[in-house]
Amino acid sequence: FSWRKLGRGRCGAVAIQNAFHSSVLKYPLAMPSFDIVSEVNSMEIENAVNTARKELANRFDFKGSKAEIVLEKNEIKLAAENPFKLKALTEIVIGKIAKRNISLKSVEQCEPEVSPLGHARQLIKITQGIATEVAKQVTGFIRESKFKVTTQIQEQQVRVTGKSRDDLQAVIAAVRAKGFPVALQFTNYRD
């Protein structure tokens, strides 16, 4: 690169500008990265609840009973006449959720509540996002494994950035093999 070759005046300024832009384009601005998330597809939950309701309507042991399944955002509310029917209802719902390939690590079953009259209710929560303590476990595991990447906790997900695609793929394989208490997915892969 020679200043004398560029000359002076307007043409020289354009040549300098072009030389600057061509050198900038040679270097990538962003490093490869991906996000570690824990998300459950809400449509799959809705489909699981709808198929559980259909089975409830067709089951002989529930004919004439006041059992119900109600879905509200990330909560499934179950109600039945007695604890025995509530247990059967819970098994139906959990079975339908598992058939939809939703990890049961994302499903939290609360303790059943039984009223003095014998009516039973139970709440099933669907967890979305990675809790802060689990995100710290994930980032700590990646750091202890000495991968050449950086991690950053962003709200309910973890962003992993590295210089090479191979490093990122090694992190994905290690995190999958570790087995954390929540179901993890790897999204937003940028190269």
C-alpha positions, 0 to 999 in steps of 0.5 A: 500500500503506497500513499504516492500511488493513490495521488491527491484530490477527490480520486485519491480520497476515494481510493483511500476509502476503497482500500480501507473498506476492502481491508475491513471486509477481509476480517469477520466481525462476529465470532461463531456462537450458539445459544443453550436454551431450555424451551418447550414447544407450546403447540406440542403441550397443547396437542398433548393436552387435547389428546389426553382430553379425548382419551379421558372422554373415551375411557370407561372408568371416567364415564360420568365422573367430574374429571377435567384437564385445563391448560393455562399457559405453562400449567396443566390443572387436573381435577378428579373426584378422588385421589385414585382417579387423579392418579390415573388422570396424571398418568394419562397426561404424562404419557401424552406429553412423553409421546410428543417427545417433550422431555420429562425434565421440563415437567414438574408435578406438584403434590396433589391436594385432597379436599375434606370431601375427597375431591383431588386436584393437581398442578403440572408445571411446564418449565421454560428457560434455564434457571440462574443456578442451572445456567451457572452450573452449565457455564461452570462445567464449560469453563472447567472443561477448558474449552477455548470458548467464552460463555455469557448468561443472558436472561434464561439462556447461555450464549457460547462464543468461540473462534472455531466451529470445532470448539463449539461442536465439542462444547455441544457434545460435552454438554449433551453428555453431562446430563443437566437437571433440565432439558437443553437445546442448542439454537441460533448457531451462527458461523 
